[in-house]
Amino acid sequence: MKHLTEIVHSISLSIFEKVNTIPYAIRQFLKCLYESARVHFKAEELDLFRLVGDYLLKNWLLKVVFHK
């Protein structure tokens, strides 16, 4: 388990070195996504974090970090 934690830590450091901050437009979109899902679907907080995190990773962060 410790080895897995070290791998995740190493990957996250690499990501955060390339992406210092999340642009304001992305932050605002994610805030709106969170609020809309909370109001319209009455989702649990964990589900909301999963939804926002999934969008952030798949549609923005991975494309920015691993762009060639």
N, C-alpha and C positions, 0 to 999 in steps of 0.2 A: 504494500500500500504506500509506503514511503517513497518508493521509486516512482510510482504513478503521480504522486503529489509533486515530486521534483520535475517531472516531465511537464505537467500542467503549468507549474510556476515558470518554467523556462519558456514555454510557448506564450504565456500571457505577457511576460516581460518583452518578448520580441514584438508582440502586437502593440503594446503600449509605447514602445520606443518609436514606432512608425506613426502612431496616431496619438498625438498629445491631447487633443480635445475633440469632442464631438461638435460639429458645426451647429450653430443655433437653429437652423431650419430643421435638422434631423431631431434635435432635442424637442423642439416645439411639436413636430409631427408625432413623436413617440408619446408625448404628454397627451395630445389629443386622442391618439389611438387608445391609450390607457383609459382615459375618461369616457370615451364613447363605448368601449367594451364594458366598462363598469356600469354605466347607465342602461345601455340597451340589452345586455345579456345577463346582468346581475351576476357577473363572474366573481369567483373567489379571488382574493389577492394573489395567491400563488399562480393561478391560471393567468391573471393579468400580467404578472412579471414574466411568465413563460412566453406569452404572446409578444410582449415588447422585446424581450431578449431574442426571440426567434427572428423577428424582423430586423433588429439591430445587427445580429450576427450574419444572417443569410443575405440580406439585401443591401447592407452597407459595409460593415466592418471587414468581412472576408474579401469583398471586392476591392476595398481600399488597400488592405494590407498585402494581398497576393496579386495585385494588378501587375501585369508585365508590360 
